[in-house]
Amino acid sequence: MNLVFKYKLSIIGVIFGSIMGYLYYLYIGCETGSCPITSKPLNSTLYGAMLGYFTLNIFKSEKHEN
């Protein structure tokens, strides 16, 4: 359970990004099927998860012990 609290922002970012990536595929998508990211729901969901992870990790503060 301590691991969940430690990576709370990362987990939230992955979940939120996955949802947004799938919604992007669902409502915008790619009509021709030639778009590498939005042509399949798995691709856009994984891409959204990655972006959500990186975006929320910007706000993560790490404590350095000296």
C-alpha positions, 0 to 999 in steps of 0.5 A: 500500500505504501507503493501506491502512495509513493507513485500516486501522481504517476498512477493518476496520470496513467489512468487519466491519460489512458481515458483521454487517449481512448476518448481522442480515438473515439471522438476524433480518431482517424477516418482514413486509417493511415494515422499511426497513433489514432488509427487503433484504440490501443495505440491512442490509449497507450500514447495517452497513458504515456503522455499522462505519466510524463505530464504529471511527473513534472509536478512530482517533487523528490526529496534528496538526502545529503 
